[in-house]
Structures are given as C-alpha cells and as structure tokens.
C-alpha cells in the first residue's frame, strides 16, 4: 500500500492533497514501525531480540539521515520531487521482495 501511495504522490500538487498523502502514509507506515520488535523476535525466535531491535533502529536512523541528502540530490539533478517519490516506491518494492526472501529462508531452514 505504501508503494501505491508513493507512486500517486507526484500527482498531489495542492496543499490539501499533500496533507491527505501525509496522513495516509502515516496511517499505513505506523504499524510497520510498531511491529519491528515483534517481527524481529519472531524471526530470531527471541534469541537475538535486543540485537535485532538495535539494528532496526540503527537502520531507521541512517535512512533518516541519508534520506534528506538523497532527496536533495535528486531534486537538484532532476528539478522535481516526482522522481523522489518514484524512487521511494521502488525502495518499498525492494524491501517487500527482501522481506519475502527472509520469510522463505526462515521457513525452509530451521535455526
């Protein structure tokens, strides 16, 4: 759903539509952030819960820092934020595929 919202974002050109985008994005992104602890515990069977949570929060922090640099660079390069939203949607697609691969590996191998 986040990928679809991000693909539609370049067409939200007014302030009201950007508020709708921000609200729906927050509505759908919130549960993902909130479930990181339980998913990390499930994947590692609770053995490495602290390490999984720490790594997840670390990656969130790195992405927050680098996201601004990448966004500004893409705006300077293309002169529009449209490509930023397309890149954002592509990142969600890659994340979904990688998450499915992790789930597949977890189910086929017993750790």
PyMOL commands that set and color helices and strands:
alter all, ss='L'
color gray80, all
select helices_A, chain A and resi 2-11+15-34+36-43+49-78+82-108
alter helices_A, ss='H'
color red, helices_A
deselect
rebuild
show_as cartoon
